[in-house]
Amino acid sequence: MNLEHKHLQEQRQTIKMTQELSQAIAVLQYTKEELTAYLEDKALENPFLDIVVDQKSVLDKNRFKETYKEQYKNTSDDYDVIGQLPEKTKNLAQFLHE
């Protein structure tokens, strides 16, 4: 009769889908309009929520284009990015010596 005593230990890691995780995944898949409607519904359900829309944070393509044109209005259409690079680069020893 062979009696052995063994100690076995097993460790497992599992991921459980919580309600918060599934809700976060659903919210990330919303379009802008769907997200706005979802937030408005939640604000109606909860009187402590207040939705404030900051117009500066909303990406407006026309405003971006106008800002870009205004910023670079004095440059030509053939804006030379390569010409702005330094002609001679320094290595680390030269940079530290200076």
C-alpha positions as CSV (number, residue, x, y, z in Angstrom):
1,M,0.0,0.0,0.0
2,N,1.6,3.2,-1.2
3,L,0.3,6.3,0.5
4,E,1.7,9.6,-0.7
5,H,1.0,13.1,0.4
6,K,1.3,15.8,-2.3
7,H,0.8,19.5,-2.1
8,L,-0.7,20.9,-5.2
9,Q,-1.4,24.5,-5.8
10,E,-3.1,25.9,-8.8
11,Q,-3.6,29.5,-9.7
12,R,-6.0,30.7,-12.4
13,Q,-6.8,34.1,-13.6
14,T,-10.1,34.8,-15.2
15,I,-11.7,38.0,-16.5
16,K,-15.3,38.5,-15.7
17,M,-17.4,41.0,-17.6
18,T,-18.8,43.4,-15.0
19,Q,-21.7,45.6,-15.7
20,E,-19.4,48.7,-15.7
21,L,-17.1,47.1,-18.2
22,S,-19.9,46.1,-20.6
23,Q,-21.3,49.6,-20.3
24,A,-18.0,51.2,-21.0
25,I,-17.5,49.1,-24.1
26,A,-21.0,50.0,-25.3
27,V,-20.4,53.7,-24.7
28,L,-17.1,53.6,-26.6
29,Q,-18.9,52.3,-29.7
30,Y,-21.4,55.1,-29.8
31,T,-21.3,57.8,-32.5
32,K,-21.3,61.4,-31.6
33,E,-25.1,61.7,-31.9
34,E,-25.8,58.5,-30.0
35,L,-23.4,59.6,-27.2
36,T,-25.1,62.9,-27.0
37,A,-28.5,61.3,-26.8
38,Y,-27.2,58.8,-24.2
39,L,-25.8,61.6,-22.0
40,E,-29.0,63.6,-22.3
41,D,-31.1,60.6,-21.2
42,K,-28.8,60.0,-18.2
43,A,-29.0,63.7,-17.3
44,L,-32.8,63.4,-17.3
45,E,-32.7,60.4,-15.1
46,N,-30.2,61.9,-12.6
47,P,-30.9,65.4,-11.4
48,F,-27.3,65.7,-10.1
49,L,-25.9,65.5,-13.6
50,D,-25.5,68.6,-15.6
51,I,-24.3,68.6,-19.2
52,V,-22.1,71.6,-20.2
53,V,-21.0,71.8,-23.8
54,D,-17.8,73.7,-24.3
55,Q,-17.8,75.0,-27.9
56,K,-14.1,75.4,-27.9
57,S,-13.6,71.7,-27.3
58,V,-15.8,70.7,-30.2
59,L,-13.7,70.1,-33.3
60,D,-14.9,72.3,-36.1
61,K,-13.0,71.7,-39.3
62,N,-13.7,75.1,-40.7
63,R,-12.5,76.8,-37.6
64,F,-9.3,74.6,-37.7
65,K,-8.7,75.5,-41.4
66,E,-9.2,79.2,-40.7
67,T,-6.8,79.1,-37.8
68,Y,-4.2,77.3,-39.8
69,K,-4.5,79.7,-42.7
70,E,-4.3,82.7,-40.4
71,Q,-1.2,81.3,-38.7
72,Y,0.6,80.6,-42.0
73,K,-0.8,83.4,-44.1
74,N,2.6,84.9,-44.7
75,T,4.1,81.7,-46.0
76,S,3.9,80.6,-49.6
77,D,2.1,77.5,-50.9
78,D,5.4,75.7,-51.3
79,Y,6.3,75.8,-47.6
80,D,9.8,74.5,-47.4
81,V,10.0,72.3,-44.3
82,I,13.4,70.9,-45.2
83,G,14.9,74.4,-45.5
84,Q,14.2,74.9,-41.8
85,L,16.4,72.0,-40.7
86,P,19.9,73.0,-39.5
87,E,22.5,72.6,-42.2
88,K,25.1,70.8,-40.1
89,T,24.2,68.6,-37.2
90,K,26.4,68.3,-34.2
91,N,27.2,65.1,-32.4
92,L,27.0,64.8,-28.7
93,A,30.6,65.5,-28.0
94,Q,30.5,68.8,-30.0
95,F,27.2,69.8,-28.3
96,L,28.6,69.2,-24.9
97,H,31.9,71.0,-25.7
98,E,30.0,74.1,-26.7
